[in-house]
């Protein structure tokens, strides 16, 4: 889809260069500039969209809380194991 805007910009520029009317040339040059700007912005939006994270892969608050509690339990067990036996517990 972004390439359509580039083609429109090229067509508007070609019309501006081949016309005898100054008013039509100015309108076509303005249109070419607008189409080029839209083309660049759509390419950037497409690139950002391709690199965005998938929202379904995000952790919900309940899962995050469960993982934190699990890590705290492991740390507490490791601390109890080191204090009681003098060695690290796996």
C-alpha positions as CSV (number, residue, x, y, z in Angstrom):
1,X,0.0,0.0,0.0
2,X,2.8,2.5,0.7
3,X,4.1,2.1,-2.8
4,X,0.8,3.4,-4.2
5,X,1.6,6.8,-2.7
6,X,5.0,6.8,-4.2
7,X,3.5,6.0,-7.6
8,X,1.0,8.8,-7.2
9,X,3.8,11.2,-6.2
10,X,5.7,10.3,-9.3
11,X,2.6,10.7,-11.5
12,X,1.9,14.2,-10.0
13,X,5.5,15.2,-10.5
14,X,5.4,14.0,-14.2
15,X,2.2,16.0,-14.8
16,X,3.8,19.1,-13.2
17,X,6.8,18.8,-15.5
18,X,4.8,18.3,-18.6
19,X,2.0,20.9,-18.2
20,X,2.0,24.4,-19.7
21,X,-0.2,25.8,-16.9
22,X,1.6,27.3,-13.9
23,X,-1.4,26.8,-11.6
24,X,-1.7,23.2,-12.5
25,X,2.1,22.7,-12.0
26,X,1.9,24.2,-8.5
27,X,-1.1,22.0,-7.6
28,X,0.7,18.9,-8.9
29,X,3.9,19.8,-7.1
30,X,2.0,20.3,-3.9
31,X,0.3,17.0,-4.4
32,X,3.6,15.2,-5.1
33,X,5.0,16.7,-1.9
34,X,2.0,15.5,0.1
35,X,2.1,12.0,-1.5
36,X,5.8,11.7,-0.7
37,X,5.2,12.7,2.9
38,X,2.4,10.1,3.2
39,X,4.6,7.5,1.6
40,X,7.5,8.1,4.1
41,X,5.1,8.1,7.1
42,X,3.4,4.9,6.0
43,X,6.8,3.2,5.5
44,X,7.8,4.2,9.0
45,X,4.4,3.1,10.5
46,X,4.8,-0.3,8.8
47,X,8.3,-0.7,10.1
48,X,7.2,0.2,13.7
49,X,4.2,-2.1,13.4
50,X,6.4,-5.0,12.3
51,X,8.7,-4.6,15.3
52,X,6.0,-4.1,18.0
53,X,5.5,-6.7,20.7
54,X,2.5,-9.0,20.5
55,X,0.0,-7.9,23.2
56,X,-1.1,-11.5,23.8
57,X,2.4,-12.4,25.1
58,X,2.2,-9.9,27.9
59,X,1.9,-11.3,31.5
60,X,-1.3,-10.5,33.3
61,X,-1.2,-9.1,36.9
62,X,-2.2,-12.4,38.5
63,X,0.5,-14.3,36.7
64,X,3.1,-11.7,37.6
65,X,2.1,-11.9,41.3
66,X,2.3,-15.7,41.2
67,X,5.8,-15.5,39.7
68,X,7.0,-13.0,42.3
69,X,5.6,-15.2,45.1
70,X,7.4,-18.2,43.6
71,X,10.7,-16.3,43.4
72,X,10.3,-15.1,47.0
73,X,9.6,-18.6,48.2
74,X,12.7,-19.9,46.4
75,X,14.8,-17.2,48.0
76,X,13.4,-17.9,51.4
77,X,14.1,-21.7,50.9
78,X,17.6,-21.0,49.7
79,X,18.2,-18.7,52.7
80,X,16.9,-21.3,55.1
81,X,19.0,-24.0,53.4
82,X,22.2,-22.0,53.7
83,X,21.6,-21.1,57.3
84,X,20.7,-24.6,58.4
85,X,23.2,-26.8,56.6
86,X,25.9,-24.3,55.6
87,X,25.6,-25.2,51.9
88,X,23.5,-24.0,49.0
89,X,20.3,-26.0,48.3
90,X,19.5,-26.7,44.6
